[in-house]
Amino acid sequence: MINPISFLDLLYLLIFSSLDWGKTGHQVVGALAQQQLKSITHKAFDVLLDGASLAFISIYADEIKYNPKYRALRTWHYINLPVDLSYSSAKKNPKGDLVMAINKCISKLKDVNVPKSERAFYLKLLVHFVGDLHQPM
């Protein structure tokens, strides 16, 4: 006879292991990130995001990814990397990947010549992509 606790554990794994990181996972990453911000960074992000929290904006990239306008960003959510290769030695996706996306977002945020609305857009993407990077597999 199967132990009822083991059966429930197995059922839970079968049901929930197929779910992706999702909204809650991204919001947790955003909330934890916000707690770690230095005061000056927190103020800068508050201005950039018009007071929205990192938890709130953390799902933005998933909300827009099926919009035809942002179709090119779909490959930015992940990276496929052979187990035996490092990122630097692996063939890169010509459409971009998660590492490239994070670097691009950081570059846009550091550029004082980029308009506020565009920097806010890239901050929203960055928070989401850091969540994607830490997604449990």
Contacts in CASP RR format, 6 or more apart in sequence:
PFRMAT RR
TARGET T0000
AUTHOR 0000-0000-0000
METHOD contacts of the structure
MODEL  1
MINPISFLDLLYLLIFSSLDWGKTGHQVVGALAQQQLKSITHKAFDVLLD
GASLAFISIYADEIKYNPKYRALRTWHYINLPVDLSYSSAKKNPKGDLVM
AINKCISKLKDVNVPKSERAFYLKLLVHFVGDLHQPM
20 135 0 8 1.000
21 131 0 8 1.000
21 132 0 8 1.000
21 135 0 8 1.000
21 136 0 8 1.000
22 59 0 8 1.000
22 62 0 8 1.000
23 59 0 8 1.000
23 62 0 8 1.000
25 131 0 8 1.000
26 58 0 8 1.000
26 59 0 8 1.000
26 62 0 8 1.000
26 127 0 8 1.000
26 128 0 8 1.000
26 131 0 8 1.000
27 55 0 8 1.000
27 56 0 8 1.000
27 58 0 8 1.000
27 59 0 8 1.000
28 55 0 8 1.000
29 58 0 8 1.000
29 127 0 8 1.000
29 130 0 8 1.000
29 131 0 8 1.000
29 134 0 8 1.000
30 53 0 8 1.000
30 54 0 8 1.000
30 55 0 8 1.000
30 58 0 8 1.000
30 127 0 8 1.000
30 131 0 8 1.000
31 53 0 8 1.000
31 54 0 8 1.000
31 55 0 8 1.000
33 54 0 8 1.000
33 127 0 8 1.000
33 130 0 8 1.000
34 42 0 8 1.000
34 45 0 8 1.000
34 53 0 8 1.000
34 54 0 8 1.000
34 55 0 8 1.000
37 45 0 8 1.000
45 54 0 8 1.000
45 123 0 8 1.000
48 116 0 8 1.000
48 119 0 8 1.000
48 120 0 8 1.000
48 123 0 8 1.000
49 57 0 8 1.000
49 120 0 8 1.000
49 123 0 8 1.000
49 124 0 8 1.000
50 120 0 8 1.000
54 127 0 8 1.000
57 123 0 8 1.000
57 124 0 8 1.000
57 127 0 8 1.000
57 128 0 8 1.000
58 124 0 8 1.000
58 127 0 8 1.000
58 128 0 8 1.000
58 131 0 8 1.000
59 128 0 8 1.000
60 124 0 8 1.000
60 125 0 8 1.000
60 127 0 8 1.000
60 128 0 8 1.000
61 73 0 8 1.000
61 76 0 8 1.000
61 77 0 8 1.000
61 124 0 8 1.000
61 125 0 8 1.000
61 128 0 8 1.000
61 129 0 8 1.000
62 77 0 8 1.000
62 128 0 8 1.000
64 70 0 8 1.000
64 73 0 8 1.000
65 73 0 8 1.000
65 74 0 8 1.000
65 77 0 8 1.000
72 95 0 8 1.000
73 101 0 8 1.000
73 125 0 8 1.000
74 95 0 8 1.000
75 93 0 8 1.000
75 95 0 8 1.000
75 96 0 8 1.000
75 97 0 8 1.000
76 96 0 8 1.000
76 97 0 8 1.000
76 98 0 8 1.000
76 100 0 8 1.000
76 101 0 8 1.000
76 125 0 8 1.000
76 129 0 8 1.000
77 98 0 8 1.000
77 101 0 8 1.000
77 128 0 8 1.000
77 129 0 8 1.000
77 132 0 8 1.000
78 97 0 8 1.000
78 98 0 8 1.000
78 132 0 8 1.000
79 87 0 8 1.000
79 93 0 8 1.000
79 97 0 8 1.000
79 98 0 8 1.000
79 99 0 8 1.000
80 93 0 8 1.000
80 97 0 8 1.000
81 87 0 8 1.000
81 90 0 8 1.000
82 90 0 8 1.000
87 99 0 8 1.000
92 100 0 8 1.000
98 129 0 8 1.000
98 132 0 8 1.000
98 133 0 8 1.000
101 125 0 8 1.000
101 129 0 8 1.000
102 126 0 8 1.000
102 129 0 8 1.000
102 130 0 8 1.000
102 133 0 8 1.000
104 122 0 8 1.000
105 122 0 8 1.000
105 123 0 8 1.000
105 125 0 8 1.000
105 126 0 8 1.000
105 129 0 8 1.000
106 126 0 8 1.000
108 114 0 8 1.000
108 118 0 8 1.000
108 119 0 8 1.000
108 122 0 8 1.000
109 119 0 8 1.000
109 122 0 8 1.000
109 123 0 8 1.000
109 126 0 8 1.000
111 119 0 8 1.000
114 122 0 8 1.000
END
